[in-house]
């Protein structure tokens, strides 16, 4: 039906990370498992789109893990 297609969203919802609101900062840090400074850095680097921020945080965590592993060896 035509009305059915009008009521459905066109694509996936885009979530934006707001690091200027304390409650949002706490929410996203809890969700991504990062510190506030890591979240702010990721947002400054890739923008506010949550998916891009999450990927940046994961890349940062992987790099820190790799560096720590090298230091242990």
Beta strands, then each sheet from edge to edge (+ up, - down):
end
